[in-house]
């Protein structure tokens, strides 16, 4: 009976370790790229957010949007012809509350 309990405990311990490792891997994968959980701006709000961000940036192309960004209500990513990017932060009324340059894609 003692041998059976020991084996059962070993199997349970292995399962717990395996489940914990799988959970940790999932957490790392989810934390590594939050783009998968971003909610894009849609509808009329998208048109207004694009217009506000492009006016603030002075041109470029909108390459990403997000509602409920950690820094503002809306975030619009603008990419320029040279590969540089800027994230424009907007409030609920599409007013600019900040921006942050993501730099230039240097591949030379």
C-alpha positions in Angstrom: 0.0 0.0 0.0 2.9 2.4 0.8 4.4 1.8 -2.6 1.1 2.7 -4.3 0.7 5.9 -2.3 4.3 6.9 -3.2 3.7 6.3 -6.9 0.4 8.2 -6.8 2.1 11.1 -5.1 4.9 11.1 -7.7 2.4 11.1 -10.6 0.4 14.0 -9.0 3.6 15.9 -8.3 4.7 15.5 -12.0 1.3 16.7 -13.2 1.4 19.7 -11.0 4.9 20.6 -12.2 3.9 20.1 -15.8 0.8 22.2 -15.5 2.7 24.9 -13.8 5.4 25.0 -16.5 2.7 25.1 -19.2 1.0 28.0 -17.4 4.2 29.9 -17.1 4.9 29.4 -20.8 1.5 30.7 -21.7 2.0 33.7 -19.4 5.4 34.5 -21.0 3.9 34.1 -24.5 1.0 36.4 -23.6 3.2 39.0 -21.9 5.8 39.0 -24.7 3.5 40.4 -27.3 0.5 42.4 -26.1 -0.6 43.2 -29.7 -2.6 40.0 -29.7 -4.9 41.4 -27.0 -5.2 44.9 -28.4 -8.7 46.1 -29.3 -8.5 48.1 -32.6 -10.4 51.3 -33.0 -13.4 50.8 -35.4 -16.1 52.8 -37.1 -16.4 56.5 -37.0 -14.0 56.7 -34.1 -11.3 55.2 -36.3 -11.8 57.9 -38.9 -11.5 60.6 -36.2 -8.6 59.0 -34.5 -6.7 58.6 -37.8 -7.3 62.3 -38.7 -6.2 63.6 -35.3 -3.0 61.4 -35.3 -2.0 62.2 -38.9 -2.5 65.9 -38.3 -0.4 65.8 -35.1 2.3 63.7 -36.8 2.4 65.9 -39.9 1.7 63.0 -42.3 2.6 59.3 -42.6 0.4 56.2 -42.6 -1.6 54.8 -39.8 -0.3 51.3 -39.2 -2.0 50.4 -35.9 -4.7 51.5 -33.5 -5.8 50.5 -30.0 -8.7 51.4 -27.7 -8.0 51.4 -24.0 -4.2 51.8 -24.3 -2.4 51.9 -20.9 -1.4 55.5 -21.6 -4.6 57.0 -23.1 -8.0 56.2 -24.3 -6.9 55.8 -27.9 -3.5 55.0 -29.4 -2.6 55.4 -33.1 0.6 54.2 -34.5 1.9 56.3 -37.5 4.7 55.1 -39.7 6.7 57.5 -42.0 8.3 56.8 -45.3 11.7 56.5 -43.7 10.4 53.7 -41.4 10.3 55.7 -38.3 7.2 55.5 -36.2 5.3 57.6 -33.6 2.5 56.5 -31.2 0.0 59.3 -30.8 -2.1 59.2 -27.6 -5.6 60.6 -27.8 -8.3 61.2 -25.2 -12.0 60.3 -25.7 -12.6 63.5 -27.6 -9.7 62.7 -30.0 -7.5 65.4 -28.4 -3.8 64.7 -28.4 -2.5 63.9 -24.9 0.9 62.8 -25.9 3.1 61.1 -28.4 6.2 58.9 -28.3 8.6 58.1 -31.1 9.4 54.5 -31.7 12.5 55.5 -33.6 13.6 54.5 -37.1 14.0 51.0 -38.4 17.8 50.9 -38.9 18.9 48.1 -41.1 22.1 49.5 -42.5 
